[in-house]
Amino acid sequence: MSVVTVDPPNATFPASGGTSTHFINSTYESRIAFKVKSSNNENYRVRPVFGFIEAKGKTKFEIVRLEGPVKDDKLMILWAEVPADETEPQAPFKGGAHQGDATILMKAT
């Protein structure tokens, strides 16, 4: 079973654009930081790009699809364990930390 999952795990958008809301869920016993990477930064925006999830918690994020060509893309949610007093969600990724990931498949039709 994955430590970090995304619900829903897929997103479909019209090529004219749209918004989709998702939740990043953690079954990890410790606090984690996450980073969202996209295979297509030209047509997609996410909020937030970085963040924290408390132990066995979840957080909401949005995917915004801008108008563009019909194609398949994906988002990767990278995660790393962080201490409870960490205040910068980017910090572990600047140091190259990456303990796991989850993928969201995206389709523009």
Jmol script that loads the backbone (N, CA, C; Angstrom):
load data "model"
ATOM      1  N   MET A   1       0.836  -1.187   0.000  1.00  0.00           N
ATOM      2  CA  MET A   1       0.000   0.000   0.000  1.00  0.00           C
ATOM      3  C   MET A   1       0.876   1.244   0.000  1.00  0.00           C
ATOM      4  N   SER A   2       0.496   2.219  -0.782  1.00  0.00           N
ATOM      5  CA  SER A   2       1.251   3.465  -0.869  1.00  0.00           C
ATOM      6  C   SER A   2       1.072   4.299   0.393  1.00  0.00           C
ATOM      7  N   VAL A   3       2.115   4.982   0.768  1.00  0.00           N
ATOM      8  CA  VAL A   3       2.066   5.884   1.914  1.00  0.00           C
ATOM      9  C   VAL A   3       1.269   7.134   1.567  1.00  0.00           C
ATOM     10  N   VAL A   4       1.442   7.619   0.344  1.00  0.00           N
ATOM     11  CA  VAL A   4       0.742   8.817  -0.114  1.00  0.00           C
ATOM     12  C   VAL A   4      -0.107   8.444  -1.331  1.00  0.00           C
ATOM     13  N   THR A   5      -1.383   8.810  -1.286  1.00  0.00           N
ATOM     14  CA  THR A   5      -2.289   8.563  -2.393  1.00  0.00           C
ATOM     15  C   THR A   5      -3.003   9.860  -2.742  1.00  0.00           C
ATOM     16  N   VAL A   6      -3.573   9.892  -3.927  1.00  0.00           N
ATOM     17  CA  VAL A   6      -4.311  11.067  -4.383  1.00  0.00           C
ATOM     18  C   VAL A   6      -5.729  10.625  -4.734  1.00  0.00           C
ATOM     19  N   ASP A   7      -6.696  11.425  -4.307  1.00  0.00           N
ATOM     20  CA  ASP A   7      -8.100  11.131  -4.554  1.00  0.00           C
ATOM     21  C   ASP A   7      -8.779  12.350  -5.148  1.00  0.00           C
ATOM     22  N   PRO A   8      -9.348  12.257  -6.327  1.00  0.00           N
ATOM     23  CA  PRO A   8      -9.296  11.135  -7.260  1.00  0.00           C
ATOM     24  C   PRO A   8      -7.922  11.047  -7.933  1.00  0.00           C
ATOM     25  N   PRO A   9      -7.546   9.856  -8.413  1.00  0.00           N
ATOM     26  CA  PRO A   9      -6.216   9.643  -8.979  1.00  0.00           C
ATOM     27  C   PRO A   9      -6.065  10.086 -10.437  1.00  0.00           C
ATOM     28  N   ASN A  10      -7.162  10.525 -11.059  1.00  0.00           N
ATOM     29  CA  ASN A  10      -7.136  10.953 -12.457  1.00  0.00           C
ATOM     30  C   ASN A  10      -7.896  12.265 -12.596  1.00  0.00           C
ATOM     31  N   ALA A  11      -7.625  12.978 -13.687  1.00  0.00           N
ATOM     32  CA  ALA A  11      -8.348  14.218 -13.975  1.00  0.00           C
ATOM     33  C   ALA A  11      -8.539  14.326 -15.483  1.00  0.00           C
ATOM     34  N   THR A  12      -9.747  14.691 -15.885  1.00  0.00           N
ATOM     35  CA  THR A  12     -10.051  14.905 -17.299  1.00  0.00           C
ATOM     36  C   THR A  12     -10.573  16.325 -17.458  1.00  0.00           C
ATOM     37  N   PHE A  13     -10.034  17.024 -18.451  1.00  0.00           N
ATOM     38  CA  PHE A  13     -10.394  18.416 -18.696  1.00  0.00           C
ATOM     39  C   PHE A  13     -10.769  18.601 -20.154  1.00  0.00           C
ATOM     40  N   PRO A  14     -11.644  19.577 -20.445  1.00  0.00           N
ATOM     41  CA  PRO A  14     -11.820  19.953 -21.846  1.00  0.00           C
ATOM     42  C   PRO A  14     -10.560  20.693 -22.303  1.00  0.00           C
ATOM     43  N   ALA A  15     -10.236  20.620 -23.567  1.00  0.00           N
ATOM     44  CA  ALA A  15      -9.050  21.318 -24.082  1.00  0.00           C
ATOM     45  C   ALA A  15      -9.165  22.829 -23.885  1.00  0.00           C
ATOM     46  N   SER A  16     -10.385  23.320 -23.684  1.00  0.00           N
ATOM     47  CA  SER A  16     -10.597  24.752 -23.446  1.00  0.00           C
ATOM     48  C   SER A  16     -10.228  25.161 -22.030  1.00  0.00           C
ATOM     49  N   GLY A  17      -9.980  24.186 -21.131  1.00  0.00           N
ATOM     50  CA  GLY A  17      -9.539  24.485 -19.774  1.00  0.00           C
ATOM     51  C   GLY A  17     -10.565  24.130 -18.722  1.00  0.00           C
ATOM     52  N   GLY A  18     -10.146  24.150 -17.454  1.00  0.00           N
ATOM     53  CA  GLY A  18     -11.027  23.834 -16.349  1.00  0.00           C
ATOM     54  C   GLY A  18     -10.245  23.639 -15.074  1.00  0.00           C
ATOM     55  N   THR A  19     -10.962  23.326 -13.982  1.00  0.00           N
ATOM     56  CA  THR A  19     -10.356  23.151 -12.663  1.00  0.00           C
ATOM     57  C   THR A  19     -10.817  21.829 -12.069  1.00  0.00           C
ATOM     58  N   SER A  20      -9.924  21.165 -11.349  1.00  0.00           N
ATOM     59  CA  SER A  20     -10.232  19.910 -10.689  1.00  0.00           C
ATOM     60  C   SER A  20      -9.656  19.951  -9.275  1.00  0.00           C
ATOM     61  N   THR A  21     -10.440  19.515  -8.279  1.00  0.00           N
ATOM     62  CA  THR A  21      -9.998  19.497  -6.882  1.00  0.00           C
ATOM     63  C   THR A  21      -9.646  18.068  -6.484  1.00  0.00           C
ATOM     64  N   HIS A  22      -8.518  17.918  -5.785  1.00  0.00           N
ATOM     65  CA  HIS A  22      -8.020  16.613  -5.362  1.00  0.00           C
ATOM     66  C   HIS A  22      -7.553  16.684  -3.918  1.00  0.00           C
ATOM     67  N   PHE A  23      -7.389  15.527  -3.296  1.00  0.00           N
ATOM     68  CA  PHE A  23      -6.849  15.447  -1.938  1.00  0.00           C
ATOM     69  C   PHE A  23      -5.615  14.559  -1.951  1.00  0.00           C
ATOM     70  N   ILE A  24      -4.562  15.015  -1.278  1.00  0.00           N
ATOM     71  CA  ILE A  24      -3.369  14.200  -1.058  1.00  0.00           C
ATOM     72  C   ILE A  24      -3.539  13.597   0.327  1.00  0.00           C
ATOM     73  N   ASN A  25      -3.548  12.275   0.409  1.00  0.00           N
ATOM     74  CA  ASN A  25      -3.764  11.556   1.668  1.00  0.00           C
ATOM     75  C   ASN A  25      -2.488  10.853   2.090  1.00  0.00           C
ATOM     76  N   SER A  26      -2.173  10.931   3.383  1.00  0.00           N
ATOM     77  CA  SER A  26      -0.982  10.280   3.910  1.00  0.00           C
ATOM     78  C   SER A  26      -1.353   9.262   4.980  1.00  0.00           C
ATOM     79  N   THR A  27      -0.802   8.061   4.885  1.00  0.00           N
ATOM     80  CA  THR A  27      -0.946   7.060   5.940  1.00  0.00           C
ATOM     81  C   THR A  27       0.334   6.989   6.768  1.00  0.00           C
ATOM     82  N   TYR A  28       1.265   7.894   6.488  1.00  0.00           N
ATOM     83  CA  TYR A  28       2.572   7.900   7.152  1.00  0.00           C
ATOM     84  C   TYR A  28       2.416   8.314   8.613  1.00  0.00           C
ATOM     85  N   GLU A  29       3.229   7.748   9.484  1.00  0.00           N
ATOM     86  CA  GLU A  29       3.168   8.011  10.926  1.00  0.00           C
ATOM     87  C   GLU A  29       3.785   9.352  11.317  1.00  0.00           C
ATOM     88  N   SER A  30       4.458  10.014  10.387  1.00  0.00           N
ATOM     89  CA  SER A  30       5.129  11.287  10.673  1.00  0.00           C
ATOM     90  C   SER A  30       4.643  12.352   9.704  1.00  0.00           C
ATOM     91  N   ARG A  31       4.968  13.579  10.016  1.00  0.00           N
ATOM     92  CA  ARG A  31       4.654  14.711   9.147  1.00  0.00           C
ATOM     93  C   ARG A  31       5.494  14.613   7.879  1.00  0.00           C
ATOM     94  N   ILE A  32       4.887  14.947   6.744  1.00  0.00           N
ATOM     95  CA  ILE A  32       5.627  14.935   5.481  1.00  0.00           C
ATOM     96  C   ILE A  32       5.467  16.274   4.769  1.00  0.00           C
ATOM     97  N   ALA A  33       6.433  16.556   3.915  1.00  0.00           N
ATOM     98  CA  ALA A  33       6.342  17.686   2.991  1.00  0.00           C
ATOM     99  C   ALA A  33       6.076  17.093   1.615  1.00  0.00           C
ATOM    100  N   PHE A  34       5.397  17.870   0.771  1.00  0.00           N
ATOM    101  CA  PHE A  34       5.167  17.406  -0.590  1.00  0.00           C
ATOM    102  C   PHE A  34       5.525  18.489  -1.587  1.00  0.00           C
ATOM    103  N   LYS A  35       5.805  18.038  -2.815  1.00  0.00           N
ATOM    104  CA  LYS A  35       6.107  18.910  -3.948  1.00  0.00           C
ATOM    105  C   LYS A  35       5.371  18.332  -5.148  1.00  0.00           C
ATOM    106  N   VAL A  36       4.684  19.196  -5.898  1.00  0.00           N
ATOM    107  CA  VAL A  36       3.951  18.754  -7.085  1.00  0.00           C
ATOM    108  C   VAL A  36       4.757  19.127  -8.324  1.00  0.00           C
ATOM    109  N   LYS A  37       5.040  18.137  -9.169  1.00  0.00           N
ATOM    110  CA  LYS A  37       5.740  18.361 -10.436  1.00  0.00           C
ATOM    111  C   LYS A  37       4.806  17.990 -11.575  1.00  0.00           C
ATOM    112  N   SER A  38       4.856  18.770 -12.650  1.00  0.00           N
ATOM    113  CA  SER A  38       3.985  18.543 -13.798  1.00  0.00           C
ATOM    114  C   SER A  38       4.806  18.198 -15.037  1.00  0.00           C
ATOM    115  N   SER A  39       4.243  17.333 -15.879  1.00  0.00           N
ATOM    116  CA  SER A  39       4.886  17.027 -17.153  1.00  0.00           C
ATOM    117  C   SER A  39       4.568  18.104 -18.191  1.00  0.00           C
ATOM    118  N   ASN A  40       3.691  19.058 -17.833  1.00  0.00           N
ATOM    119  CA  ASN A  40       3.287  20.096 -18.779  1.00  0.00           C
ATOM    120  C   ASN A  40       2.990  21.397 -18.021  1.00  0.00           C
ATOM    121  N   ASN A  41       4.025  22.179 -17.758  1.00  0.00           N
ATOM    122  CA  ASN A  41       3.845  23.452 -17.047  1.00  0.00           C
ATOM    123  C   ASN A  41       3.240  24.536 -17.935  1.00  0.00           C
ATOM    124  N   GLU A  42       3.167  24.282 -19.227  1.00  0.00           N
ATOM    125  CA  GLU A  42       2.590  25.272 -20.137  1.00  0.00           C
ATOM    126  C   GLU A  42       1.070  25.329 -20.014  1.00  0.00           C
ATOM    127  N   ASN A  43       0.429  24.167 -19.804  1.00  0.00           N
ATOM    128  CA  ASN A  43      -1.030  24.118 -19.769  1.00  0.00           C
ATOM    129  C   ASN A  43      -1.625  23.883 -18.384  1.00  0.00           C
ATOM    130  N   TYR A  44      -0.797  23.575 -17.383  1.00  0.00           N
ATOM    131  CA  TYR A  44      -1.327  23.263 -16.059  1.00  0.00           C
ATOM    132  C   TYR A  44      -0.708  24.147 -14.979  1.00  0.00           C
ATOM    133  N   ARG A  45      -1.545  24.479 -13.997  1.00  0.00           N
ATOM    134  CA  ARG A  45      -1.116  25.174 -12.782  1.00  0.00           C
ATOM    135  C   ARG A  45      -1.683  24.373 -11.610  1.00  0.00           C
ATOM    136  N   VAL A  46      -0.938  24.308 -10.518  1.00  0.00           N
ATOM    137  CA  VAL A  46      -1.432  23.645  -9.315  1.00  0.00           C
ATOM    138  C   VAL A  46      -1.285  24.581  -8.124  1.00  0.00           C
ATOM    139  N   ARG A  47      -2.222  24.432  -7.166  1.00  0.00           N
ATOM    140  CA  ARG A  47      -2.155  25.197  -5.925  1.00  0.00           C
ATOM    141  C   ARG A  47      -2.474  24.255  -4.791  1.00  0.00           C
ATOM    142  N   PRO A  48      -1.615  24.122  -3.818  1.00  0.00           N
ATOM    143  CA  PRO A  48      -0.251  24.646  -3.736  1.00  0.00           C
ATOM    144  C   PRO A  48       0.735  23.723  -4.445  1.00  0.00           C
ATOM    145  N   VAL A  49       1.904  24.243  -4.747  1.00  0.00           N
ATOM    146  CA  VAL A  49       2.970  23.444  -5.345  1.00  0.00           C
ATOM    147  C   VAL A  49       3.734  22.700  -4.248  1.00  0.00           C
ATOM    148  N   PHE A  50       3.913  23.341  -3.092  1.00  0.00           N
ATOM    149  CA  PHE A  50       4.582  22.753  -1.930  1.00  0.00           C
ATOM    150  C   PHE A  50       3.649  22.824  -0.734  1.00  0.00           C
ATOM    151  N   GLY A  51       3.806  21.895   0.192  1.00  0.00           N
ATOM    152  CA  GLY A  51       3.006  21.959   1.414  1.00  0.00           C
ATOM    153  C   GLY A  51       3.383  20.867   2.384  1.00  0.00           C
ATOM    154  N   PHE A  52       2.671  20.850   3.505  1.00  0.00           N
ATOM    155  CA  PHE A  52       2.862  19.839   4.545  1.00  0.00           C
ATOM    156  C   PHE A  52       1.579  19.042   4.721  1.00  0.00           C
ATOM    157  N   ILE A  53       1.729  17.801   5.146  1.00  0.00           N
ATOM    158  CA  ILE A  53       0.609  16.973   5.569  1.00  0.00           C
ATOM    159  C   ILE A  53       0.993  16.394   6.928  1.00  0.00           C
ATOM    160  N   GLU A  54       0.127  16.601   7.896  1.00  0.00           N
ATOM    161  CA  GLU A  54       0.389  16.066   9.235  1.00  0.00           C
ATOM    162  C   GLU A  54       0.285  14.539   9.200  1.00  0.00           C
ATOM    163  N   ALA A  55       0.799  13.883  10.232  1.00  0.00           N
ATOM    164  CA  ALA A  55       0.769  12.419  10.311  1.00  0.00           C
ATOM    165  C   ALA A  55      -0.639  11.904  10.069  1.00  0.00           C
ATOM    166  N   LYS A  56      -0.764  10.962   9.142  1.00  0.00           N
ATOM    167  CA  LYS A  56      -2.042  10.342   8.771  1.00  0.00           C
ATOM    168  C   LYS A  56      -3.109  11.374   8.415  1.00  0.00           C
ATOM    169  N   GLY A  57      -2.690  12.459   7.786  1.00  0.00           N
ATOM    170  CA  GLY A  57      -3.613  13.528   7.432  1.00  0.00           C
ATOM    171  C   GLY A  57      -3.853  13.623   5.940  1.00  0.00           C
ATOM    172  N   LYS A  58      -4.505  14.715   5.548  1.00  0.00           N
ATOM    173  CA  LYS A  58      -4.748  14.964   4.131  1.00  0.00           C
ATOM    174  C   LYS A  58      -4.791  16.464   3.907  1.00  0.00           C
ATOM    175  N   THR A  59      -4.594  16.843   2.640  1.00  0.00           N
ATOM    176  CA  THR A  59      -4.686  18.244   2.260  1.00  0.00           C
ATOM    177  C   THR A  59      -5.306  18.334   0.871  1.00  0.00           C
ATOM    178  N   LYS A  60      -5.957  19.448   0.628  1.00  0.00           N
ATOM    179  CA  LYS A  60      -6.624  19.664  -0.658  1.00  0.00           C
ATOM    180  C   LYS A  60      -5.706  20.451  -1.576  1.00  0.00           C
ATOM    181  N   PHE A  61      -5.767  20.140  -2.872  1.00  0.00           N
ATOM    182  CA  PHE A  61      -5.083  20.974  -3.855  1.00  0.00           C
ATOM    183  C   PHE A  61      -5.891  20.997  -5.139  1.00  0.00           C
ATOM    184  N   GLU A  62      -5.630  22.023  -5.952  1.00  0.00           N
ATOM    185  CA  GLU A  62      -6.368  22.214  -7.192  1.00  0.00           C
ATOM    186  C   GLU A  62      -5.444  22.140  -8.390  1.00  0.00           C
ATOM    187  N   ILE A  63      -5.982  21.592  -9.462  1.00  0.00           N
ATOM    188  CA  ILE A  63      -5.294  21.578 -10.754  1.00  0.00           C
ATOM    189  C   ILE A  63      -6.100  22.487 -11.675  1.00  0.00           C
ATOM    190  N   VAL A  64      -5.428  23.427 -12.293  1.00  0.00           N
ATOM    191  CA  VAL A  64      -6.068  24.309 -13.263  1.00  0.00           C
ATOM    192  C   VAL A  64      -5.480  23.999 -14.624  1.00  0.00           C
ATOM    193  N   ARG A  65      -6.358  23.668 -15.568  1.00  0.00           N
ATOM    194  CA  ARG A  65      -5.932  23.393 -16.953  1.00  0.00           C
ATOM    195  C   ARG A  65      -6.240  24.626 -17.784  1.00  0.00           C
ATOM    196  N   LEU A  66      -5.220  25.192 -18.395  1.00  0.00           N
ATOM    197  CA  LEU A  66      -5.396  26.324 -19.296  1.00  0.00           C
ATOM    198  C   LEU A  66      -5.743  25.802 -20.685  1.00  0.00           C
ATOM    199  N   GLU A  67      -6.272  26.670 -21.528  1.00  0.00           N
ATOM    200  CA  GLU A  67      -6.606  26.250 -22.887  1.00  0.00           C
ATOM    201  C   GLU A  67      -5.352  25.775 -23.608  1.00  0.00           C
ATOM    202  N   GLY A  68      -5.473  24.665 -24.320  1.00  0.00           N
ATOM    203  CA  GLY A  68      -4.321  24.126 -25.037  1.00  0.00           C
ATOM    204  C   GLY A  68      -4.705  22.890 -25.820  1.00  0.00           C
ATOM    205  N   PRO A  69      -3.722  22.256 -26.446  1.00  0.00           N
ATOM    206  CA  PRO A  69      -3.996  21.099 -27.301  1.00  0.00           C
ATOM    207  C   PRO A  69      -4.454  19.875 -26.501  1.00  0.00           C
ATOM    208  N   VAL A  70      -5.166  19.001 -27.193  1.00  0.00           N
ATOM    209  CA  VAL A  70      -5.593  17.731 -26.608  1.00  0.00           C
ATOM    210  C   VAL A  70      -4.359  16.862 -26.419  1.00  0.00           C
ATOM    211  N   LYS A  71      -4.138  16.385 -25.183  1.00  0.00           N
ATOM    212  CA  LYS A  71      -3.015  15.479 -24.924  1.00  0.00           C
ATOM    213  C   LYS A  71      -3.106  14.926 -23.522  1.00  0.00           C
ATOM    214  N   ASP A  72      -2.315  13.884 -23.258  1.00  0.00           N
ATOM    215  CA  ASP A  72      -2.235  13.271 -21.938  1.00  0.00           C
ATOM    216  C   ASP A  72      -1.007  13.804 -21.215  1.00  0.00           C
ATOM    217  N   ASP A  73      -1.150  14.052 -19.924  1.00  0.00           N
ATOM    218  CA  ASP A  73      -0.048  14.528 -19.084  1.00  0.00           C
ATOM    219  C   ASP A  73      -0.150  13.859 -17.724  1.00  0.00           C
ATOM    220  N   LYS A  74       0.789  14.194 -16.830  1.00  0.00           N
ATOM    221  CA  LYS A  74       0.707  13.659 -15.474  1.00  0.00           C
ATOM    222  C   LYS A  74       1.321  14.629 -14.479  1.00  0.00           C
ATOM    223  N   LEU A  75       0.881  14.488 -13.238  1.00  0.00           N
ATOM    224  CA  LEU A  75       1.471  15.200 -12.110  1.00  0.00           C
ATOM    225  C   LEU A  75       2.119  14.162 -11.213  1.00  0.00           C
ATOM    226  N   MET A  76       3.254  14.508 -10.649  1.00  0.00           N
ATOM    227  CA  MET A  76       3.918  13.667  -9.659  1.00  0.00           C
ATOM    228  C   MET A  76       3.883  14.409  -8.334  1.00  0.00           C
ATOM    229  N   ILE A  77       3.435  13.732  -7.298  1.00  0.00           N
ATOM    230  CA  ILE A  77       3.456  14.268  -5.948  1.00  0.00           C
ATOM    231  C   ILE A  77       4.642  13.607  -5.249  1.00  0.00           C
ATOM    232  N   LEU A  78       5.740  14.347  -5.095  1.00  0.00           N
ATOM    233  CA  LEU A  78       6.920  13.833  -4.394  1.00  0.00           C
ATOM    234  C   LEU A  78       6.737  14.116  -2.913  1.00  0.00           C
ATOM    235  N   TRP A  79       7.194  13.225  -2.043  1.00  0.00           N
ATOM    236  CA  TRP A  79       7.060  13.471  -0.610  1.00  0.00           C
ATOM    237  C   TRP A  79       8.304  13.040   0.141  1.00  0.00           C
ATOM    238  N   ALA A  80       8.478  13.670   1.312  1.00  0.00           N
ATOM    239  CA  ALA A  80       9.614  13.356   2.186  1.00  0.00           C
ATOM    240  C   ALA A  80       9.212  13.643   3.625  1.00  0.00           C
ATOM    241  N   GLU A  81       9.668  12.797   4.530  1.00  0.00           N
ATOM    242  CA  GLU A  81       9.411  13.014   5.958  1.00  0.00           C
ATOM    243  C   GLU A  81      10.148  14.265   6.427  1.00  0.00           C
ATOM    244  N   VAL A  82       9.500  15.057   7.285  1.00  0.00           N
ATOM    245  CA  VAL A  82      10.111  16.272   7.835  1.00  0.00           C
ATOM    246  C   VAL A  82       9.879  16.321   9.336  1.00  0.00           C
ATOM    247  N   PRO A  83      10.759  17.020  10.064  1.00  0.00           N
ATOM    248  CA  PRO A  83      10.537  17.185  11.505  1.00  0.00           C
ATOM    249  C   PRO A  83       9.335  18.087  11.776  1.00  0.00           C
ATOM    250  N   ALA A  84       8.749  17.942  12.937  1.00  0.00           N
ATOM    251  CA  ALA A  84       7.554  18.702  13.301  1.00  0.00           C
ATOM    252  C   ALA A  84       7.787  20.208  13.291  1.00  0.00           C
ATOM    253  N   ASP A  85       9.038  20.642  13.498  1.00  0.00           N
ATOM    254  CA  ASP A  85       9.321  22.078  13.549  1.00  0.00           C
ATOM    255  C   ASP A  85       9.754  22.670  12.202  1.00  0.00           C
ATOM    256  N   GLU A  86       9.735  21.884  11.129  1.00  0.00           N
ATOM    257  CA  GLU A  86      10.105  22.402   9.801  1.00  0.00           C
ATOM    258  C   GLU A  86       9.062  23.423   9.353  1.00  0.00           C
ATOM    259  N   THR A  87       9.531  24.586   8.885  1.00  0.00           N
ATOM    260  CA  THR A  87       8.602  25.655   8.471  1.00  0.00           C
ATOM    261  C   THR A  87       8.600  25.886   6.965  1.00  0.00           C
ATOM    262  N   GLU A  88       9.561  25.348   6.233  1.00  0.00           N
ATOM    263  CA  GLU A  88       9.672  25.546   4.791  1.00  0.00           C
ATOM    264  C   GLU A  88       9.427  24.227   4.058  1.00  0.00           C
ATOM    265  N   PRO A  89       8.280  24.089   3.379  1.00  0.00           N
ATOM    266  CA  PRO A  89       8.016  22.816   2.706  1.00  0.00           C
ATOM    267  C   PRO A  89       8.967  22.529   1.540  1.00  0.00           C
ATOM    268  N   GLN A  90       9.641  23.561   1.009  1.00  0.00           N
ATOM    269  CA  GLN A  90      10.594  23.344  -0.084  1.00  0.00           C
ATOM    270  C   GLN A  90      11.918  22.768   0.413  1.00  0.00           C
ATOM    271  N   ALA A  91      12.235  22.969   1.693  1.00  0.00           N
ATOM    272  CA  ALA A  91      13.556  22.630   2.234  1.00  0.00           C
ATOM    273  C   ALA A  91      14.018  21.210   1.946  1.00  0.00           C
ATOM    274  N   PRO A  92      13.227  20.175   2.192  1.00  0.00           N
ATOM    275  CA  PRO A  92      13.751  18.828   1.948  1.00  0.00           C
ATOM    276  C   PRO A  92      14.060  18.553   0.477  1.00  0.00           C
ATOM    277  N   PHE A  93      13.340  19.218  -0.418  1.00  0.00           N
ATOM    278  CA  PHE A  93      13.534  18.968  -1.852  1.00  0.00           C
ATOM    279  C   PHE A  93      14.748  19.717  -2.389  1.00  0.00           C
ATOM    280  N   LYS A  94      15.090  20.856  -1.772  1.00  0.00           N
ATOM    281  CA  LYS A  94      16.324  21.563  -2.141  1.00  0.00           C
ATOM    282  C   LYS A  94      17.532  20.708  -1.817  1.00  0.00           C
ATOM    283  N   GLY A  95      17.412  19.897  -0.766  1.00  0.00           N
ATOM    284  CA  GLY A  95      18.500  19.010  -0.365  1.00  0.00           C
ATOM    285  C   GLY A  95      18.463  17.667  -1.066  1.00  0.00           C
ATOM    286  N   GLY A  96      17.516  17.479  -1.973  1.00  0.00           N
ATOM    287  CA  GLY A  96      17.445  16.235  -2.735  1.00  0.00           C
ATOM    288  C   GLY A  96      16.656  15.128  -2.066  1.00  0.00           C
ATOM    289  N   ALA A  97      15.964  15.433  -0.951  1.00  0.00           N
ATOM    290  CA  ALA A  97      15.168  14.403  -0.278  1.00  0.00           C
ATOM    291  C   ALA A  97      13.968  14.028  -1.140  1.00  0.00           C
ATOM    292  N   HIS A  98      13.680  12.758  -1.174  1.00  0.00           N
ATOM    293  CA  HIS A  98      12.523  12.264  -1.931  1.00  0.00           C
ATOM    294  C   HIS A  98      12.353  10.812  -1.522  1.00  0.00           C
ATOM    295  N   GLN A  99      11.347  10.545  -0.707  1.00  0.00           N
ATOM    296  CA  GLN A  99      11.145   9.194  -0.196  1.00  0.00           C
ATOM    297  C   GLN A  99      10.131   8.396  -0.994  1.00  0.00           C
ATOM    298  N   GLY A 100       9.277   9.077  -1.738  1.00  0.00           N
ATOM    299  CA  GLY A 100       8.264   8.379  -2.512  1.00  0.00           C
ATOM    300  C   GLY A 100       7.489   9.334  -3.360  1.00  0.00           C
ATOM    301  N   ASP A 101       6.546   8.801  -4.126  1.00  0.00           N
ATOM    302  CA  ASP A 101       5.737   9.666  -4.974  1.00  0.00           C
ATOM    303  C   ASP A 101       4.400   9.013  -5.286  1.00  0.00           C
ATOM    304  N   ALA A 102       3.490   9.829  -5.764  1.00  0.00           N
ATOM    305  CA  ALA A 102       2.177   9.391  -6.248  1.00  0.00           C
ATOM    306  C   ALA A 102       1.952  10.109  -7.567  1.00  0.00           C
ATOM    307  N   THR A 103       1.201   9.503  -8.482  1.00  0.00           N
ATOM    308  CA  THR A 103       0.988  10.054  -9.806  1.00  0.00           C
ATOM    309  C   THR A 103      -0.496  10.317 -10.053  1.00  0.00           C
ATOM    310  N   ILE A 104      -0.767  11.443 -10.688  1.00  0.00           N
ATOM    311  CA  ILE A 104      -2.112  11.763 -11.165  1.00  0.00           C
ATOM    312  C   ILE A 104      -2.046  11.794 -12.683  1.00  0.00           C
ATOM    313  N   LEU A 105      -2.854  10.966 -13.332  1.00  0.00           N
ATOM    314  CA  LEU A 105      -2.917  10.965 -14.794  1.00  0.00           C
ATOM    315  C   LEU A 105      -3.945  12.000 -15.222  1.00  0.00           C
ATOM    316  N   MET A 106      -3.568  12.842 -16.185  1.00  0.00           N
ATOM    317  CA  MET A 106      -4.434  13.913 -16.644  1.00  0.00           C
ATOM    318  C   MET A 106      -4.654  13.777 -18.137  1.00  0.00           C
ATOM    319  N   LYS A 107      -5.868  14.085 -18.555  1.00  0.00           N
ATOM    320  CA  LYS A 107      -6.233  13.967 -19.964  1.00  0.00           C
ATOM    321  C   LYS A 107      -7.006  15.216 -20.368  1.00  0.00           C
ATOM    322  N   ALA A 108      -6.616  15.813 -21.477  1.00  0.00           N
ATOM    323  CA  ALA A 108      -7.378  16.918 -22.064  1.00  0.00           C
ATOM    324  C   ALA A 108      -8.052  16.373 -23.309  1.00  0.00           C
ATOM    325  N   THR A 109      -9.365  16.557 -23.406  1.00  0.00           N
ATOM    326  CA  THR A 109     -10.123  15.996 -24.524  1.00  0.00           C
ATOM    327  C   THR A 109     -10.764  17.088 -25.373  1.00  0.00           C
TER     328      THR A 109
END
end "model"
wireframe off; spacefill off
backbone 0.3
color backbone group
